[in-house]
Amino acid sequence: MSQHTRQVILYKDEDGYWVAECPSLKGCNSQGKTKEEALSNIKEAIVGYVTAPEEDVIP
């Protein structure tokens, strides 16, 4: 798998969870109880977002 760089915005919400958003991928966001968990979750979400069209054969 090739490596690509994506900007991620990370902030704490009103419930105390960390939210991670990838602005270049519409609707691609995740969260976690810690920064590390949120970053790990968004990395997984980005991979799923990018590979889903390939698996579904969507151009």
HTML snippet that shows the backbone in 3Dmol.js (N, CA, C, O; Angstrom):
<script src="https://3Dmol.org/build/3Dmol-min.js"></script>
<div id="view" style="width:600px;height:400px;position:relative"></div>
<script>
const pdb = `
ATOM      1  N   MET A   1       0.852  -1.173   0.000  1.00  0.00           N
ATOM      2  CA  MET A   1       0.000   0.000   0.000  1.00  0.00           C
ATOM      3  C   MET A   1       0.898   1.235   0.000  1.00  0.00           C
ATOM      4  O   MET A   1       1.875   1.295   0.746  1.00  0.00           O
ATOM      5  N   SER A   2       0.572   2.208  -0.825  1.00  0.00           N
ATOM      6  CA  SER A   2       1.369   3.423  -0.883  1.00  0.00           C
ATOM      7  C   SER A   2       1.038   4.340   0.296  1.00  0.00           C
ATOM      8  O   SER A   2      -0.055   4.294   0.860  1.00  0.00           O
ATOM      9  N   GLN A   3       2.006   5.163   0.643  1.00  0.00           N
ATOM     10  CA  GLN A   3       1.844   6.093   1.757  1.00  0.00           C
ATOM     11  C   GLN A   3       1.396   7.454   1.230  1.00  0.00           C
ATOM     12  O   GLN A   3       1.980   7.979   0.282  1.00  0.00           O
ATOM     13  N   HIS A   4       0.383   8.012   1.831  1.00  0.00           N
ATOM     14  CA  HIS A   4      -0.099   9.351   1.499  1.00  0.00           C
ATOM     15  C   HIS A   4      -0.243  10.133   2.793  1.00  0.00           C
ATOM     16  O   HIS A   4      -0.519   9.567   3.851  1.00  0.00           O
ATOM     17  N   THR A   5      -0.055  11.425   2.694  1.00  0.00           N
ATOM     18  CA  THR A   5      -0.206  12.281   3.863  1.00  0.00           C
ATOM     19  C   THR A   5      -1.582  12.931   3.823  1.00  0.00           C
ATOM     20  O   THR A   5      -1.998  13.460   2.792  1.00  0.00           O
ATOM     21  N   ARG A   6      -2.277  12.889   4.934  1.00  0.00           N
ATOM     22  CA  ARG A   6      -3.590  13.525   5.064  1.00  0.00           C
ATOM     23  C   ARG A   6      -3.576  14.419   6.288  1.00  0.00           C
ATOM     24  O   ARG A   6      -3.029  14.049   7.327  1.00  0.00           O
ATOM     25  N   GLN A   7      -4.169  15.582   6.171  1.00  0.00           N
ATOM     26  CA  GLN A   7      -4.305  16.478   7.313  1.00  0.00           C
ATOM     27  C   GLN A   7      -5.429  15.957   8.198  1.00  0.00           C
ATOM     28  O   GLN A   7      -6.486  15.561   7.707  1.00  0.00           O
ATOM     29  N   VAL A   8      -5.192  15.960   9.501  1.00  0.00           N
ATOM     30  CA  VAL A   8      -6.190  15.541  10.465  1.00  0.00           C
ATOM     31  C   VAL A   8      -6.357  16.647  11.492  1.00  0.00           C
ATOM     32  O   VAL A   8      -5.374  17.175  12.012  1.00  0.00           O
ATOM     33  N   ILE A   9      -7.591  16.993  11.779  1.00  0.00           N
ATOM     34  CA  ILE A   9      -7.907  17.970  12.814  1.00  0.00           C
ATOM     35  C   ILE A   9      -8.313  17.197  14.056  1.00  0.00           C
ATOM     36  O   ILE A   9      -9.158  16.304  13.995  1.00  0.00           O
ATOM     37  N   LEU A  10      -7.711  17.544  15.174  1.00  0.00           N
ATOM     38  CA  LEU A  10      -7.934  16.823  16.422  1.00  0.00           C
ATOM     39  C   LEU A  10      -8.371  17.820  17.488  1.00  0.00           C
ATOM     40  O   LEU A  10      -7.701  18.827  17.715  1.00  0.00           O
ATOM     41  N   TYR A  11      -9.499  17.536  18.141  1.00  0.00           N
ATOM     42  CA  TYR A  11      -9.978  18.425  19.198  1.00  0.00           C
ATOM     43  C   TYR A  11     -10.809  17.629  20.202  1.00  0.00           C
ATOM     44  O   TYR A  11     -11.287  16.533  19.909  1.00  0.00           O
ATOM     45  N   LYS A  12     -10.965  18.201  21.380  1.00  0.00           N
ATOM     46  CA  LYS A  12     -11.730  17.568  22.444  1.00  0.00           C
ATOM     47  C   LYS A  12     -13.158  18.110  22.391  1.00  0.00           C
ATOM     48  O   LYS A  12     -13.356  19.323  22.327  1.00  0.00           O
ATOM     49  N   ASP A  13     -14.152  17.225  22.416  1.00  0.00           N
ATOM     50  CA  ASP A  13     -15.538  17.672  22.363  1.00  0.00           C
ATOM     51  C   ASP A  13     -16.077  17.949  23.765  1.00  0.00           C
ATOM     52  O   ASP A  13     -15.370  17.789  24.760  1.00  0.00           O
ATOM     53  N   GLU A  14     -17.332  18.364  23.823  1.00  0.00           N
ATOM     54  CA  GLU A  14     -17.942  18.757  25.107  1.00  0.00           C
ATOM     55  C   GLU A  14     -18.115  17.586  26.078  1.00  0.00           C
ATOM     56  O   GLU A  14     -18.295  17.795  27.278  1.00  0.00           O
ATOM     57  N   ASP A  15     -18.060  16.360  25.562  1.00  0.00           N
ATOM     58  CA  ASP A  15     -18.183  15.180  26.422  1.00  0.00           C
ATOM     59  C   ASP A  15     -16.834  14.651  26.886  1.00  0.00           C
ATOM     60  O   ASP A  15     -16.772  13.657  27.610  1.00  0.00           O
ATOM     61  N   GLY A  16     -15.751  15.311  26.473  1.00  0.00           N
ATOM     62  CA  GLY A  16     -14.424  14.902  26.885  1.00  0.00           C
ATOM     63  C   GLY A  16     -13.741  13.906  25.961  1.00  0.00           C
ATOM     64  O   GLY A  16     -12.621  13.479  26.239  1.00  0.00           O
ATOM     65  N   TYR A  17     -14.400  13.526  24.858  1.00  0.00           N
ATOM     66  CA  TYR A  17     -13.790  12.624  23.888  1.00  0.00           C
ATOM     67  C   TYR A  17     -12.963  13.422  22.898  1.00  0.00           C
ATOM     68  O   TYR A  17     -13.263  14.584  22.624  1.00  0.00           O
ATOM     69  N   TRP A  18     -11.918  12.799  22.359  1.00  0.00           N
ATOM     70  CA  TRP A  18     -11.118  13.413  21.314  1.00  0.00           C
ATOM     71  C   TRP A  18     -11.734  13.059  19.970  1.00  0.00           C
ATOM     72  O   TRP A  18     -12.019  11.893  19.696  1.00  0.00           O
ATOM     73  N   VAL A  19     -11.937  14.066  19.138  1.00  0.00           N
ATOM     74  CA  VAL A  19     -12.521  13.900  17.810  1.00  0.00           C
ATOM     75  C   VAL A  19     -11.426  14.141  16.782  1.00  0.00           C
ATOM     76  O   VAL A  19     -10.662  15.100  16.891  1.00  0.00           O
ATOM     77  N   ALA A  20     -11.354  13.278  15.795  1.00  0.00           N
ATOM     78  CA  ALA A  20     -10.391  13.412  14.706  1.00  0.00           C
ATOM     79  C   ALA A  20     -11.155  13.467  13.394  1.00  0.00           C
ATOM     80  O   ALA A  20     -11.990  12.609  13.111  1.00  0.00           O
ATOM     81  N   GLU A  21     -10.860  14.485  12.598  1.00  0.00           N
ATOM     82  CA  GLU A  21     -11.523  14.657  11.309  1.00  0.00           C
ATOM     83  C   GLU A  21     -10.487  14.791  10.211  1.00  0.00           C
ATOM     84  O   GLU A  21      -9.432  15.391  10.417  1.00  0.00           O
ATOM     85  N   CYS A  22     -10.783  14.239   9.050  1.00  0.00           N
ATOM     86  CA  CYS A  22      -9.929  14.368   7.878  1.00  0.00           C
ATOM     87  C   CYS A  22     -10.687  15.213   6.853  1.00  0.00           C
ATOM     88  O   CYS A  22     -11.522  14.684   6.120  1.00  0.00           O
ATOM     89  N   PRO A  23     -10.407  16.525   6.790  1.00  0.00           N
ATOM     90  CA  PRO A  23     -11.181  17.423   5.942  1.00  0.00           C
ATOM     91  C   PRO A  23     -11.153  17.085   4.443  1.00  0.00           C
ATOM     92  O   PRO A  23     -12.102  17.396   3.724  1.00  0.00           O
ATOM     93  N   SER A  24     -10.080  16.455   3.976  1.00  0.00           N
ATOM     94  CA  SER A  24      -9.989  16.153   2.545  1.00  0.00           C
ATOM     95  C   SER A  24     -10.847  14.949   2.143  1.00  0.00           C
ATOM     96  O   SER A  24     -11.028  14.683   0.955  1.00  0.00           O
ATOM     97  N   LEU A  25     -11.370  14.228   3.128  1.00  0.00           N
ATOM     98  CA  LEU A  25     -12.241  13.084   2.855  1.00  0.00           C
ATOM     99  C   LEU A  25     -13.587  13.348   3.531  1.00  0.00           C
ATOM    100  O   LEU A  25     -13.747  13.125   4.731  1.00  0.00           O
ATOM    101  N   LYS A  26     -14.536  13.819   2.754  1.00  0.00           N
ATOM    102  CA  LYS A  26     -15.831  14.234   3.283  1.00  0.00           C
ATOM    103  C   LYS A  26     -16.472  13.145   4.148  1.00  0.00           C
ATOM    104  O   LYS A  26     -16.681  12.015   3.707  1.00  0.00           O
ATOM    105  N   GLY A  27     -16.776  13.522   5.394  1.00  0.00           N
ATOM    106  CA  GLY A  27     -17.444  12.605   6.309  1.00  0.00           C
ATOM    107  C   GLY A  27     -16.531  11.613   6.998  1.00  0.00           C
ATOM    108  O   GLY A  27     -17.004  10.751   7.738  1.00  0.00           O
ATOM    109  N   CYS A  28     -15.231  11.719   6.769  1.00  0.00           N
ATOM    110  CA  CYS A  28     -14.289  10.786   7.392  1.00  0.00           C
ATOM    111  C   CYS A  28     -13.854  11.359   8.732  1.00  0.00           C
ATOM    112  O   CYS A  28     -13.046  12.286   8.794  1.00  0.00           O
ATOM    113  N   ASN A  29     -14.397  10.799   9.797  1.00  0.00           N
ATOM    114  CA  ASN A  29     -14.048  11.243  11.142  1.00  0.00           C
ATOM    115  C   ASN A  29     -14.159  10.079  12.105  1.00  0.00           C
ATOM    116  O   ASN A  29     -14.759   9.048  11.800  1.00  0.00           O
ATOM    117  N   SER A  30     -13.571  10.267  13.268  1.00  0.00           N
ATOM    118  CA  SER A  30     -13.585   9.237  14.296  1.00  0.00           C
ATOM    119  C   SER A  30     -13.385   9.904  15.643  1.00  0.00           C
ATOM    120  O   SER A  30     -13.288  11.128  15.728  1.00  0.00           O
ATOM    121  N   GLN A  31     -13.323   9.106  16.689  1.00  0.00           N
ATOM    122  CA  GLN A  31     -13.115   9.659  18.027  1.00  0.00           C
ATOM    123  C   GLN A  31     -12.457   8.626  18.913  1.00  0.00           C
ATOM    124  O   GLN A  31     -12.314   7.463  18.536  1.00  0.00           O
ATOM    125  N   GLY A  32     -12.054   9.064  20.104  1.00  0.00           N
ATOM    126  CA  GLY A  32     -11.456   8.160  21.074  1.00  0.00           C
ATOM    127  C   GLY A  32     -11.412   8.808  22.442  1.00  0.00           C
ATOM    128  O   GLY A  32     -11.581  10.022  22.564  1.00  0.00           O
ATOM    129  N   LYS A  33     -11.187   8.012  23.467  1.00  0.00           N
ATOM    130  CA  LYS A  33     -11.102   8.534  24.829  1.00  0.00           C
ATOM    131  C   LYS A  33      -9.800   9.292  25.048  1.00  0.00           C
ATOM    132  O   LYS A  33      -9.731  10.174  25.904  1.00  0.00           O
ATOM    133  N   THR A  34      -8.754   8.951  24.270  1.00  0.00           N
ATOM    134  CA  THR A  34      -7.468   9.627  24.355  1.00  0.00           C
ATOM    135  C   THR A  34      -7.076  10.120  22.959  1.00  0.00           C
ATOM    136  O   THR A  34      -7.650   9.702  21.954  1.00  0.00           O
ATOM    137  N   LYS A  35      -6.081  11.023  22.920  1.00  0.00           N
ATOM    138  CA  LYS A  35      -5.583  11.491  21.616  1.00  0.00           C
ATOM    139  C   LYS A  35      -5.071  10.317  20.795  1.00  0.00           C
ATOM    140  O   LYS A  35      -5.355  10.199  19.603  1.00  0.00           O
ATOM    141  N   GLU A  36      -4.316   9.456  21.452  1.00  0.00           N
ATOM    142  CA  GLU A  36      -3.717   8.321  20.759  1.00  0.00           C
ATOM    143  C   GLU A  36      -4.782   7.398  20.164  1.00  0.00           C
ATOM    144  O   GLU A  36      -4.638   6.914  19.041  1.00  0.00           O
ATOM    145  N   GLU A  37      -5.843   7.161  20.922  1.00  0.00           N
ATOM    146  CA  GLU A  37      -6.926   6.311  20.434  1.00  0.00           C
ATOM    147  C   GLU A  37      -7.634   6.972  19.254  1.00  0.00           C
ATOM    148  O   GLU A  37      -7.953   6.305  18.269  1.00  0.00           O
ATOM    149  N   ALA A  38      -7.879   8.268  19.348  1.00  0.00           N
ATOM    150  CA  ALA A  38      -8.540   8.985  18.252  1.00  0.00           C
ATOM    151  C   ALA A  38      -7.683   8.954  16.988  1.00  0.00           C
ATOM    152  O   ALA A  38      -8.205   8.756  15.891  1.00  0.00           O
ATOM    153  N   LEU A  39      -6.372   9.148  17.134  1.00  0.00           N
ATOM    154  CA  LEU A  39      -5.480   9.109  15.971  1.00  0.00           C
ATOM    155  C   LEU A  39      -5.421   7.714  15.360  1.00  0.00           C
ATOM    156  O   LEU A  39      -5.417   7.572  14.138  1.00  0.00           O
ATOM    157  N   SER A  40      -5.375   6.704  16.188  1.00  0.00           N
ATOM    158  CA  SER A  40      -5.374   5.331  15.684  1.00  0.00           C
ATOM    159  C   SER A  40      -6.672   5.040  14.935  1.00  0.00           C
ATOM    160  O   SER A  40      -6.657   4.426  13.868  1.00  0.00           O
ATOM    161  N   ASN A  41      -7.788   5.483  15.497  1.00  0.00           N
ATOM    162  CA  ASN A  41      -9.094   5.252  14.870  1.00  0.00           C
ATOM    163  C   ASN A  41      -9.232   5.996  13.550  1.00  0.00           C
ATOM    164  O   ASN A  41      -9.801   5.457  12.601  1.00  0.00           O
ATOM    165  N   ILE A  42      -8.717   7.239  13.467  1.00  0.00           N
ATOM    166  CA  ILE A  42      -8.858   7.992  12.215  1.00  0.00           C
ATOM    167  C   ILE A  42      -7.963   7.386  11.135  1.00  0.00           C
ATOM    168  O   ILE A  42      -8.328   7.389   9.960  1.00  0.00           O
ATOM    169  N   LYS A  43      -6.805   6.871  11.518  1.00  0.00           N
ATOM    170  CA  LYS A  43      -5.947   6.206  10.528  1.00  0.00           C
ATOM    171  C   LYS A  43      -6.676   5.016   9.917  1.00  0.00           C
ATOM    172  O   LYS A  43      -6.630   4.805   8.705  1.00  0.00           O
ATOM    173  N   GLU A  44      -7.340   4.250  10.754  1.00  0.00           N
ATOM    174  CA  GLU A  44      -8.115   3.099  10.270  1.00  0.00           C
ATOM    175  C   GLU A  44      -9.279   3.568   9.391  1.00  0.00           C
ATOM    176  O   GLU A  44      -9.569   2.949   8.367  1.00  0.00           O
ATOM    177  N   ALA A  45      -9.941   4.649   9.783  1.00  0.00           N
ATOM    178  CA  ALA A  45     -11.058   5.182   9.002  1.00  0.00           C
ATOM    179  C   ALA A  45     -10.593   5.675   7.635  1.00  0.00           C
ATOM    180  O   ALA A  45     -11.277   5.472   6.631  1.00  0.00           O
ATOM    181  N   ILE A  46      -9.436   6.321   7.599  1.00  0.00           N
ATOM    182  CA  ILE A  46      -8.900   6.829   6.324  1.00  0.00           C
ATOM    183  C   ILE A  46      -8.597   5.661   5.387  1.00  0.00           C
ATOM    184  O   ILE A  46      -8.944   5.707   4.207  1.00  0.00           O
ATOM    185  N   VAL A  47      -7.958   4.626   5.901  1.00  0.00           N
ATOM    186  CA  VAL A  47      -7.655   3.455   5.074  1.00  0.00           C
ATOM    187  C   VAL A  47      -8.949   2.847   4.529  1.00  0.00           C
ATOM    188  O   VAL A  47      -9.025   2.502   3.349  1.00  0.00           O
ATOM    189  N   GLY A  48      -9.954   2.717   5.377  1.00  0.00           N
ATOM    190  CA  GLY A  48     -11.239   2.178   4.922  1.00  0.00           C
ATOM    191  C   GLY A  48     -11.907   3.058   3.893  1.00  0.00           C
ATOM    192  O   GLY A  48     -12.488   2.557   2.930  1.00  0.00           O
ATOM    193  N   TYR A  49     -11.834   4.365   4.081  1.00  0.00           N
ATOM    194  CA  TYR A  49     -12.442   5.324   3.165  1.00  0.00           C
ATOM    195  C   TYR A  49     -11.790   5.238   1.791  1.00  0.00           C
ATOM    196  O   TYR A  49     -12.477   5.252   0.770  1.00  0.00           O
ATOM    197  N   VAL A  50     -10.466   5.148   1.770  1.00  0.00           N
ATOM    198  CA  VAL A  50      -9.729   5.156   0.523  1.00  0.00           C
ATOM    199  C   VAL A  50      -9.823   3.817  -0.202  1.00  0.00           C
ATOM    200  O   VAL A  50      -9.883   3.793  -1.431  1.00  0.00           O
ATOM    201  N   THR A  51      -9.836   2.713   0.522  1.00  0.00           N
ATOM    202  CA  THR A  51      -9.852   1.398  -0.122  1.00  0.00           C
ATOM    203  C   THR A  51     -11.253   0.901  -0.461  1.00  0.00           C
ATOM    204  O   THR A  51     -11.382   0.014  -1.304  1.00  0.00           O
ATOM    205  N   ALA A  52     -12.288   1.422   0.145  1.00  0.00           N
ATOM    206  CA  ALA A  52     -13.656   0.950  -0.120  1.00  0.00           C
ATOM    207  C   ALA A  52     -14.030   1.084  -1.605  1.00  0.00           C
ATOM    208  O   ALA A  52     -14.553   0.124  -2.171  1.00  0.00           O
ATOM    209  N   PRO A  53     -13.786   2.228  -2.261  1.00  0.00           N
ATOM    210  CA  PRO A  53     -14.137   2.316  -3.687  1.00  0.00           C
ATOM    211  C   PRO A  53     -13.371   1.311  -4.547  1.00  0.00           C
ATOM    212  O   PRO A  53     -13.913   0.788  -5.521  1.00  0.00           O
ATOM    213  N   GLU A  54     -12.106   1.039  -4.191  1.00  0.00           N
ATOM    214  CA  GLU A  54     -11.336   0.062  -4.943  1.00  0.00           C
ATOM    215  C   GLU A  54     -11.965  -1.325  -4.816  1.00  0.00           C
ATOM    216  O   GLU A  54     -12.044  -2.066  -5.796  1.00  0.00           O
ATOM    217  N   GLU A  55     -12.408  -1.671  -3.621  1.00  0.00           N
ATOM    218  CA  GLU A  55     -13.014  -2.982  -3.378  1.00  0.00           C
ATOM    219  C   GLU A  55     -14.384  -3.084  -4.045  1.00  0.00           C
ATOM    220  O   GLU A  55     -14.794  -4.164  -4.472  1.00  0.00           O
ATOM    221  N   ASP A  56     -15.089  -1.954  -4.133  1.00  0.00           N
ATOM    222  CA  ASP A  56     -16.408  -1.941  -4.756  1.00  0.00           C
ATOM    223  C   ASP A  56     -16.339  -1.694  -6.267  1.00  0.00           C
ATOM    224  O   ASP A  56     -17.375  -1.630  -6.929  1.00  0.00           O
ATOM    225  N   VAL A  57     -15.150  -1.556  -6.805  1.00  0.00           N
ATOM    226  CA  VAL A  57     -14.895  -1.274  -8.221  1.00  0.00           C
ATOM    227  C   VAL A  57     -15.612   0.012  -8.646  1.00  0.00           C
ATOM    228  O   VAL A  57     -16.263   0.054  -9.690  1.00  0.00           O
ATOM    229  N   ILE A  58     -15.485   1.038  -7.837  1.00  0.00           N
ATOM    230  CA  ILE A  58     -16.041   2.345  -8.172  1.00  0.00           C
ATOM    231  C   ILE A  58     -14.894   3.220  -8.671  1.00  0.00           C
ATOM    232  O   ILE A  58     -13.901   3.395  -7.964  1.00  0.00           O
ATOM    233  N   PRO A  59     -15.016   3.768  -9.867  1.00  0.00           N
ATOM    234  CA  PRO A  59     -13.920   4.605 -10.404  1.00  0.00           C
ATOM    235  C   PRO A  59     -13.731   5.879  -9.604  1.00  0.00           C
ATOM    236  O   PRO A  59     -12.857   6.685  -9.923  1.00  0.00           O
TER     237      PRO A  59
END
`;
const viewer = $3Dmol.createViewer("view");
viewer.addModel(pdb, "pdb");
viewer.setStyle({}, {cartoon: {color: "spectrum"}});
viewer.zoomTo();
viewer.render();
</script>
